[in-house]
Amino acid sequence: MRLITLNRSESGYRLGKSIYYENGKILLAKGTILSDSLIKRLTQFNVFTIYIEDDDSEGIEVVESIPEELRVESIEAVTSGLTTIAEYTSNTSNIQGMMQSSKSIDQLQKTFKNITTSLVENRTALNLLATTKIVDNHLYTHSLNVAIYSCQLAIENGLPRKEIEEIGLGALLHDLGKMFIPPEVLNKPDKLTNEEFNLIKLHTKLGFEILRKVHGLPLVISHCALQHHERIDGKGYPRGITSNNIHPYAKILSVADVFDAVTSQRVYRPAMLPHKGLEVLYSGSGTQFEKKQIELFRNCIAIYPPGLTVKLNDGRTGIVVHYNFHSVGRPLIRIIKDQDNQKVQPYEIDLSHSKHLTLEIISADALL
């Protein structure tokens, strides 16, 4: 199967992967033959890319890093947890509310232990774009994605299990303050006014104030909420602190946060593909983010996910078949066009093999 943009799809194409609602229910099943009406419906759901099956990509499998069952369970826990904590901790004198918040924290911790176990046991490059989902609430999905990316990055840093799980919980809760920002501002499709942007920036302080009052929650978790928009050159917010004063957890979280933000679909723009998202991070290397964290992150995500069409520096075009863990920039490619852009009998080359080291991917897209 291969990845294409929805606006390049045509009636008669066969869907290569099912399209899910956020709750795990299927909107369109794998194998569905697309019609003009179905394509229009997907457009209305703000779907920008889909996987299709065709002869050139036959046999290419796309597997998501986190099992769908665990992802659905995790989304439910994040949705319930954030809602409960935001509701009950707004009144600090409410003993019942504090107990409910503690129960939610316990459930989130349990959920993230399962995610950590899954990532540790299945050492594959992260590809959270593998399944097309209709997202009902970007806050919950974003929180989960950032937690997964942060966990993988913490693993790459060689941190002990306890710290990995703390970073994961901090990531799950990092945007809690946005529960108190008007949705019409959070989801505004147009450019924000200065007043609106200043309102959104308050979510870091709001999250901090709530989380630091939750009984039994390590204080460092609240600092994940407070500091995830700080930048090492001091040009972040809310306090404008520099590298030495930013907690290490927040430095990891900030990389994961930005990457997921730019590679996730929004009503006002399509998602960037992973290699473009990485370029955004590198543009802030040494100023916004630590170079070390970007390099480690690059080594554990599927920059060129299976099914992606790419072009090599010798002019040939191919489809990514499989990524090589810890060499994710040099995947296995199925060549489908020669240097003159003419169709050829498909064959495969492994860019990580020594005899192909002069070859490089120079562009990639989701097009046919």
Secondary structure, DSSP 4 states (H G I P E B T S, - for coil): -EEEEGGG--TTPEESS-EEETTS-EEE-TTPBP-HHHHHHHHHTT--EEEEE-STTTT-----SS-HHHHHHHHHHHHHHHHHHHHHTTSTT-HHHHHHHHHHHHHHHHHHHHHHHHHHHS---B-TTSSEEE-S-HHHHHHHHHHHHHHHHHHHTT--HHHHHHHHHHHHTTTGGGGGS-HHHHT-SSPPPHHHHHHHHTHHHHHHHHHTTSTT--HHHHHHHHHTT--TBS-SSSS--BGGGS-HHHHHHHHHHHHHHHTS-BTTBPPPPHHHHHHHHHHTBTTTB-HHHHHHHHTTB-SS-TT-EEEETTS-EEEEEEEETTEEEEEEEEEEE-TTS-EEEEEEEETTSGGGTT--EEEEES--
